[in-house]
Amino acid sequence: MSDGHGPTPETPRGWAAEQPPPYGAPPASPWTAPGQQQIPPPPGTPFPPPPQGYGQAPYAPYGPHPQAMRPGIIPLRPLRLGDLYDGTIKLIRSNPKAVLGLSAIGALVGSVPLAVGQAIMLESMGAAIQDPRSVTDPADITGGFVGQYGGTIVSYLVSFIVVTVLTGVLTRILGRAVFGGKMTAGEAWQATRSRMPALFGVVGLMTLIMLAPLALIVLLVVALVAGGFGGTPESAGGLILLFLLLLLLYLGYALFFRTRFAFAPAAVVLEGRGPVEAMRRSWGLVTGDFWRVFGILLLTSFVVGMVATVLNIPFTLVGTVLGMLGGGGVWTVVAAAVLIAVGATVGAMITYPFEAGVAGLLYADRRMRAEAFDLVLQTAAIEQQRQGWVHDSADDLWHPSHSARP
């Protein structure tokens, strides 16, 4: 008999007898002969070591499961908000060179054009502030604004490419980290590069979906102005109110489709789907749990935005002051651009991997809830623990043909 505070001959250390397979006790003890009752080992005989991953500190229960396997960054069961954030942090900590290194490179490449444009604008404004008489040509200030907005446009185009590539690579790293495996940046790129055309296809389609109604709003406002609407103070106020209302409707539109297609990159990289098929797959996974997915993605964007802003402010503030009051020299402009670029890079280093990680883990959570995919993950994890390592074939388990339920 056991007092409930330690292992017994019937329950080896690290196993929970009350749990069903694959959580429960092994089917037979090493001291049990076929067809016989289990017999206790001789006094002083050590218990056999449990498989890797068992015997860890128990996790908080979720539903009917008192404990879940956790070979990697998440427990293999439907996930809570805390599990999503904790798993994303563990993803970054378990593979910092690949995750943060790639994010830093991507953030730096995207922020340099923006920083240069802002530094040029600040230098033009600084000269005007110090000596307004020195500005004899309005084109001097106009050139500064053109430099800023030109740098912004170039930065968005560069970020479009960089973030797309980064999302694919980080998703591949996450797919292996769920099982406790690691990938270098080079290995992740080799495993992901064949999926890049489809990934760019998803991003391109999403861009069209997002920009189409915005273009219609602009055309409508331009048509109203050209037709004489807004010529009086009363009609001008009505035009502004209409424009704000349309923008508010567009915001809801953008958030809706962003949520619906949030899992399309994961479906492209992990399931090997094409752009349109991946977007349909994401739509289907979100169906039935839209508001939860929407709330988590919105909260995550707010959290990482606040953190990135706090990290970015000191660099941007010093760079802005230096660019406006530094005398307008070449080195002043360069120093301001460097500081602004560093601030944007530090902020984006946090934003990129955290948002990508949460979206990837939400994808896994939806598959576990809708397709009983946690049973597939548990079975594979037990086999990998038996072998003692995570094989490359673990990446293939994400294909939907392995789901426990269609």
VEXDREN-2710 file (C-alpha; in Angstrom, 1 decimal):
% VEXDREN-2710
k/r/px/py/pz
1/MET/0.0/0.0/0.0
2/SER/1.1/3.5/-0.7
3/ASP/0.5/6.6/1.3
4/GLY/0.2/8.6/-1.9
5/HIS/3.5/10.5/-1.4
6/GLY/6.0/8.5/-3.3
7/PRO/6.5/5.8/-5.9
8/THR/5.4/2.3/-5.2
9/PRO/6.4/-1.0/-6.8
10/GLU/3.2/-0.8/-8.8
11/THR/3.9/2.8/-10.0
12/PRO/7.5/3.5/-11.1
13/ARG/8.8/6.9/-10.4
14/GLY/7.7/9.6/-12.9
15/TRP/4.5/7.9/-14.0
16/ALA/1.0/8.8/-13.0
17/ALA/-1.1/5.7/-12.5
18/GLU/-4.4/7.5/-12.7
19/GLN/-3.8/8.9/-16.2
20/PRO/-4.9/7.1/-19.4
21/PRO/-2.3/6.3/-22.1
22/PRO/-0.2/8.0/-23.3
23/TYR/0.1/9.7/-20.0
24/GLY/-0.5/6.7/-17.7
25/ALA/1.7/4.0/-16.3
26/PRO/3.5/1.6/-18.6
27/PRO/1.6/-1.5/-19.5
28/ALA/3.9/-3.8/-17.6
29/SER/6.6/-3.6/-15.0
30/PRO/10.1/-5.0/-15.7
31/TRP/9.5/-7.4/-12.8
32/THR/6.3/-8.9/-14.1
33/ALA/6.4/-12.3/-15.7
34/PRO/3.9/-13.1/-18.5
35/GLY/0.6/-14.3/-17.1
36/GLN/1.7/-13.6/-13.5
37/GLN/0.8/-10.9/-11.1
38/GLN/3.2/-8.0/-10.6
39/ILE/5.7/-8.8/-7.9
40/PRO/7.8/-6.3/-6.1
41/PRO/11.5/-6.0/-6.7
42/PRO/14.0/-7.3/-4.2
43/PRO/14.8/-4.8/-1.4
44/GLY/17.3/-2.1/-2.5
45/THR/16.7/-2.6/-6.2
46/PRO/16.6/0.8/-7.9
47/PHE/13.6/1.8/-10.0
48/PRO/14.3/1.9/-13.8
49/PRO/14.8/5.5/-15.1
50/PRO/11.6/6.9/-16.7
51/PRO/11.6/7.9/-20.3
52/GLN/12.9/11.4/-21.1
53/GLY/10.3/14.0/-20.6
54/TYR/8.4/12.2/-17.7
55/GLY/8.9/12.9/-14.1
56/GLN/8.9/16.6/-14.6
57/ALA/7.0/19.1/-12.4
58/PRO/3.3/18.7/-13.2
59/TYR/1.5/21.3/-15.2
60/ALA/-1.8/23.0/-14.3
61/PRO/-4.7/20.8/-15.4
62/TYR/-6.6/21.7/-18.5
63/GLY/-10.1/20.2/-18.7
64/PRO/-10.1/16.6/-17.8
65/HIS/-6.3/16.1/-18.2
66/PRO/-4.4/16.4/-14.9
67/GLN/-1.1/16.5/-16.8
68/ALA/0.3/16.6/-20.3
69/MET/3.5/15.7/-22.0
70/ARG/5.8/18.6/-22.8
71/PRO/8.8/17.5/-24.8
72/GLY/9.3/20.9/-26.3
73/ILE/8.1/24.5/-25.9
74/ILE/4.4/23.7/-25.2
75/PRO/2.4/21.0/-23.5
76/LEU/0.8/18.7/-26.0
77/ARG/-2.8/19.6/-25.3
78/PRO/-5.1/22.5/-26.1
79/LEU/-3.4/25.7/-25.1
80/ARG/-4.3/28.6/-22.8
81/LEU/-3.2/32.2/-23.4
82/GLY/-0.3/31.7/-20.9
83/ASP/0.8/28.6/-22.8
84/LEU/1.0/30.6/-26.0
85/TYR/3.1/33.3/-24.5
86/ASP/5.2/31.0/-22.5
87/GLY/5.8/28.8/-25.5
88/THR/6.8/31.8/-27.6
89/ILE/9.3/32.9/-25.0
90/LYS/10.7/29.4/-24.8
91/LEU/11.0/29.3/-28.6
92/ILE/13.2/32.5/-28.5
93/ARG/15.2/31.3/-25.5
94/SER/15.8/27.8/-26.8
95/ASN/17.1/29.0/-30.1
96/PRO/18.2/32.6/-29.7
97/LYS/20.8/32.7/-32.4
98/ALA/18.4/31.6/-35.1
99/VAL/15.3/33.4/-33.9
100/LEU/16.8/36.7/-32.7
101/GLY/19.6/36.7/-35.2
102/LEU/17.3/36.4/-38.2
103/SER/14.8/38.9/-36.6
104/ALA/17.7/41.4/-36.1
105/ILE/18.8/41.1/-39.7
106/GLY/15.3/41.4/-41.1
107/ALA/14.5/44.4/-38.8
108/LEU/17.8/46.2/-39.7
109/VAL/17.3/45.8/-43.4
110/GLY/13.7/47.1/-43.2
111/SER/14.5/50.0/-40.9
112/VAL/17.6/51.5/-42.7
113/PRO/15.6/53.2/-45.5
114/LEU/13.1/54.7/-43.1
115/ALA/15.9/55.9/-40.8
116/VAL/17.7/57.6/-43.6
117/GLY/14.5/59.4/-44.8
118/GLN/13.7/60.6/-41.4
119/ALA/17.2/61.9/-40.8
120/ILE/17.1/63.9/-44.0
121/MET/13.8/65.4/-43.0
122/LEU/15.0/66.3/-39.5
123/GLU/18.1/67.9/-41.0
124/SER/15.9/70.1/-43.2
125/MET/13.6/71.0/-40.4
126/GLY/16.5/71.7/-38.0
127/ALA/18.0/74.2/-40.5
128/ALA/14.7/76.0/-40.8
129/ILE/14.2/76.2/-37.0
130/GLN/17.7/77.5/-36.3
131/ASP/17.6/80.2/-39.0
132/PRO/14.3/80.6/-40.8
133/ARG/15.9/83.2/-43.2
134/SER/18.3/80.5/-44.5
135/VAL/15.4/78.8/-46.1
136/THR/15.0/80.7/-49.3
137/ASP/13.6/77.9/-51.4
138/PRO/10.5/76.0/-50.2
139/ALA/11.8/73.0/-52.1
140/ASP/14.4/72.6/-49.4
141/ILE/11.8/71.6/-46.8
142/THR/9.8/69.8/-49.4
143/GLY/12.8/67.7/-50.3
144/GLY/13.1/66.7/-46.6
145/PHE/9.5/65.5/-46.6
146/VAL/10.0/63.7/-49.9
147/GLY/13.0/62.0/-48.4
148/GLN/11.1/60.9/-45.4
149/TYR/8.1/59.5/-47.3
150/GLY/10.3/58.0/-50.0
151/GLY/12.3/56.2/-47.3
152/THR/9.0/55.1/-45.7
153/ILE/7.8/53.6/-48.9
154/VAL/11.1/51.9/-49.6
155/SER/11.1/50.6/-46.0
156/TYR/7.6/49.1/-46.4
157/LEU/8.6/47.4/-49.6
158/VAL/11.8/45.9/-48.1
159/SER/9.9/44.9/-45.0
160/PHE/7.3/43.2/-47.1
161/ILE/10.0/40.9/-48.5
162/VAL/11.9/40.5/-45.3
163/VAL/9.0/39.8/-43.0
164/THR/7.6/37.2/-45.4
165/VAL/10.8/35.3/-45.5
166/LEU/11.3/35.6/-41.8
167/THR/7.7/34.4/-41.0
168/GLY/8.3/31.2/-43.1
169/VAL/11.7/30.5/-41.5
170/LEU/10.5/31.1/-37.9
171/THR/7.4/28.9/-38.5
172/ARG/9.7/26.1/-39.6
173/ILE/11.8/26.5/-36.5
174/LEU/8.6/26.5/-34.3
175/GLY/7.3/23.3/-35.9
176/ARG/10.4/21.5/-34.8
177/ALA/10.6/23.2/-31.4
178/VAL/7.2/21.8/-30.4
179/PHE/8.9/18.4/-30.2
180/GLY/12.0/19.7/-28.4
181/GLY/14.1/19.8/-31.5
182/LYS/16.3/22.7/-32.7
183/MET/17.2/24.0/-36.1
184/THR/20.0/26.4/-37.2
185/ALA/19.1/29.4/-39.4
186/GLY/20.7/27.6/-42.3
187/GLU/18.8/24.4/-41.8
188/ALA/15.5/26.3/-41.4
189/TRP/16.2/28.2/-44.6
190/GLN/17.0/25.0/-46.5
191/ALA/13.7/23.5/-45.3
192/THR/11.7/26.6/-46.1
193/ARG/13.0/28.1/-49.3
194/SER/10.9/25.8/-51.6
195/ARG/7.8/27.3/-49.9
196/MET/8.7/30.9/-50.5
197/PRO/6.8/31.4/-53.8
198/ALA/3.6/30.1/-52.1
199/LEU/4.3/32.3/-49.0
200/PHE/4.7/35.4/-51.2
201/GLY/1.5/34.4/-53.0
202/VAL/-0.4/34.4/-49.7
203/VAL/1.1/37.8/-48.7
204/GLY/0.3/39.2/-52.2
205/LEU/-3.4/38.0/-52.0
206/MET/-3.7/39.4/-48.5
207/THR/-2.3/42.8/-49.7
208/LEU/-4.9/42.9/-52.5
209/ILE/-7.7/42.1/-50.0
210/MET/-6.6/44.8/-47.6
211/LEU/-6.0/47.5/-50.2
212/ALA/-9.0/47.0/-52.5
213/PRO/-11.6/48.6/-50.1
214/LEU/-9.2/51.3/-49.1
215/ALA/-8.8/52.3/-52.7
216/LEU/-12.5/52.4/-53.2
217/ILE/-12.9/54.7/-50.2
218/VAL/-10.3/57.1/-51.6
219/LEU/-12.0/57.1/-55.0
220/LEU/-15.4/57.8/-53.4
221/VAL/-14.1/60.7/-51.5
222/VAL/-12.3/62.1/-54.5
223/ALA/-15.5/61.7/-56.6
224/LEU/-17.5/63.6/-54.0
225/VAL/-15.1/66.4/-53.8
226/ALA/-14.9/66.7/-57.6
227/GLY/-18.7/66.8/-57.7
228/GLY/-18.8/69.8/-55.5
229/PHE/-19.6/68.1/-52.2
230/GLY/-17.7/69.7/-49.4
231/GLY/-17.7/73.2/-50.9
232/THR/-19.5/74.7/-47.9
233/PRO/-18.6/74.5/-44.2
234/GLU/-21.6/72.3/-43.6
235/SER/-20.9/69.9/-46.4
236/ALA/-17.2/69.8/-45.5
237/GLY/-18.1/68.6/-42.0
238/GLY/-20.3/65.9/-43.5
239/LEU/-17.5/64.8/-45.8
240/ILE/-15.1/64.5/-43.0
241/LEU/-17.6/62.5/-40.9
242/LEU/-18.3/60.2/-43.9
243/PHE/-14.6/59.7/-44.4
244/LEU/-14.1/58.8/-40.7
245/LEU/-17.0/56.4/-40.7
246/LEU/-15.7/54.6/-43.8
247/LEU/-12.3/54.3/-42.2
248/LEU/-13.9/52.8/-39.1
249/LEU/-15.7/50.3/-41.2
250/TYR/-12.4/49.5/-43.0
251/LEU/-10.7/48.9/-39.7
252/GLY/-13.3/46.2/-38.8
253/TYR/-12.9/44.8/-42.3
254/ALA/-9.1/44.6/-42.0
255/LEU/-9.2/43.0/-38.6
256/PHE/-11.7/40.4/-39.7
257/PHE/-9.7/39.2/-42.7
258/ARG/-6.4/39.4/-40.8
259/THR/-7.9/37.0/-38.2
260/ARG/-9.4/34.7/-40.8
261/PHE/-6.2/34.3/-42.7
262/ALA/-3.8/34.3/-39.7
263/PHE/-2.9/30.7/-40.1
264/ALA/-2.3/30.7/-43.9
265/PRO/1.6/31.1/-43.6
266/ALA/1.7/28.1/-41.2
267/ALA/-0.4/26.1/-43.7
268/VAL/2.0/27.0/-46.5
269/VAL/5.2/26.2/-44.6
270/LEU/4.1/23.2/-42.4
271/GLU/1.4/21.6/-44.6
272/GLY/2.9/22.3/-48.0
273/ARG/-0.3/24.0/-49.4
274/GLY/-0.6/26.5/-52.2
275/PRO/-1.6/30.2/-51.5
276/VAL/-5.4/29.9/-52.2
277/GLU/-5.6/26.5/-50.5
278/ALA/-3.7/27.8/-47.5
279/MET/-6.1/30.7/-47.1
280/ARG/-9.1/28.3/-47.3
281/ARG/-7.4/26.1/-44.7
282/SER/-6.9/29.1/-42.3
283/TRP/-10.5/30.2/-42.8
284/GLY/-11.7/26.7/-41.8
285/LEU/-9.4/26.4/-38.7
286/VAL/-10.6/29.8/-37.4
287/THR/-14.3/28.9/-38.0
288/GLY/-15.9/28.1/-34.6
289/ASP/-13.3/30.0/-32.5
290/PHE/-13.1/33.4/-34.3
291/TRP/-13.5/35.6/-31.3
292/ARG/-10.9/33.8/-29.2
293/VAL/-8.3/33.9/-32.1
294/PHE/-9.2/37.5/-32.8
295/GLY/-8.8/38.5/-29.1
296/ILE/-5.4/36.8/-28.7
297/LEU/-4.0/38.2/-31.9
298/LEU/-5.2/41.7/-31.0
299/LEU/-3.8/41.5/-27.5
300/THR/-0.5/40.2/-28.8
301/SER/-0.2/43.1/-31.2
302/PHE/-0.9/45.6/-28.4
303/VAL/1.6/44.0/-26.0
304/VAL/4.5/43.8/-28.5
305/GLY/3.7/47.3/-29.8
306/MET/4.0/48.7/-26.3
307/VAL/7.2/46.9/-25.6
308/ALA/8.7/47.9/-29.0
309/THR/7.7/51.5/-28.4
310/VAL/9.3/51.6/-25.0
311/LEU/12.6/50.1/-26.4
312/ASN/12.5/52.4/-29.4
313/ILE/11.8/55.7/-27.7
314/PRO/15.2/56.5/-26.3
315/PHE/17.0/55.9/-29.6
316/THR/14.4/57.8/-31.6
317/LEU/14.3/60.7/-29.2
318/VAL/18.1/61.2/-29.2
319/GLY/18.3/60.8/-32.9
320/THR/15.5/63.3/-33.5
321/VAL/17.1/65.9/-31.2
322/LEU/20.5/65.3/-32.8
323/GLY/19.1/65.6/-36.3
324/MET/17.2/68.8/-35.7
325/LEU/19.7/70.6/-33.4
326/GLY/23.0/69.1/-34.5
327/GLY/24.0/71.8/-36.9
328/GLY/23.1/70.1/-40.2
329/GLY/26.5/68.4/-40.8
330/VAL/27.0/65.2/-42.6
331/TRP/28.1/63.3/-39.5
332/THR/25.0/64.7/-37.6
333/VAL/22.7/63.2/-40.3
334/VAL/24.6/59.9/-40.2
335/ALA/24.5/59.7/-36.4
336/ALA/20.7/60.5/-36.4
337/ALA/20.1/57.9/-39.0
338/VAL/22.1/55.3/-37.1
339/LEU/20.2/56.0/-33.8
340/ILE/16.8/55.8/-35.4
341/ALA/17.7/52.6/-37.3
342/VAL/19.0/51.0/-34.0
343/GLY/15.8/51.9/-32.2
344/ALA/13.6/50.5/-35.0
345/THR/15.7/47.3/-35.1
346/VAL/15.6/46.7/-31.4
347/GLY/11.8/47.2/-31.4
348/ALA/11.2/44.9/-34.4
349/MET/13.5/42.2/-33.0
350/ILE/10.9/41.7/-30.3
351/THR/7.8/42.2/-32.5
352/TYR/8.7/39.9/-35.4
353/PRO/9.4/36.6/-33.5
354/PHE/6.8/37.1/-30.8
355/GLU/3.9/37.7/-33.3
356/ALA/5.1/34.9/-35.5
357/GLY/5.4/32.6/-32.6
358/VAL/2.0/33.3/-31.1
359/ALA/0.3/32.9/-34.5
360/GLY/2.1/29.6/-35.1
361/LEU/1.2/28.2/-31.7
362/LEU/-2.4/29.4/-32.2
363/TYR/-2.4/27.4/-35.4
364/ALA/-1.3/24.3/-33.5
365/ASP/-3.9/24.9/-30.8
366/ARG/-6.7/25.1/-33.3
367/ARG/-5.6/21.8/-34.9
368/MET/-5.5/20.2/-31.4
369/ARG/-9.0/21.5/-30.6
370/ALA/-10.6/20.8/-34.1
371/GLU/-8.7/17.7/-35.3
372/ALA/-7.5/16.0/-32.1
373/PHE/-4.0/16.8/-33.3
374/ASP/-2.6/16.6/-29.8
375/LEU/-3.0/12.7/-30.0
376/VAL/-0.8/12.7/-33.0
377/LEU/1.8/14.9/-31.3
378/GLN/1.8/12.8/-28.2
379/THR/2.3/9.5/-30.1
380/ALA/5.1/11.0/-32.1
381/ALA/6.7/12.5/-28.9
382/ILE/6.7/9.2/-27.1
383/GLU/8.4/7.5/-30.1
384/GLN/11.0/10.3/-30.3
385/GLN/11.7/10.1/-26.6
386/ARG/12.2/6.3/-26.9
387/GLN/14.7/7.0/-29.7
388/GLY/16.3/9.8/-27.7
389/TRP/16.3/12.4/-30.4
390/VAL/14.1/14.4/-32.7
391/HIS/14.3/13.2/-36.3
392/ASP/13.8/15.4/-39.3
393/SER/10.7/13.4/-40.2
394/ALA/8.9/15.2/-37.3
395/ASP/8.3/18.0/-39.8
396/ASP/6.1/15.7/-41.8
397/LEU/3.7/15.2/-38.9
398/TRP/2.2/18.6/-39.5
399/HIS/0.6/17.4/-42.8
400/PRO/-3.2/17.2/-42.3
401/SER/-3.2/13.5/-43.3
402/HIS/-1.8/12.8/-39.8
403/SER/-4.8/14.4/-38.0
404/ALA/-6.7/12.1/-35.7
405/ARG/-10.0/13.5/-37.0
406/PRO/-10.6/15.0/-40.4
END
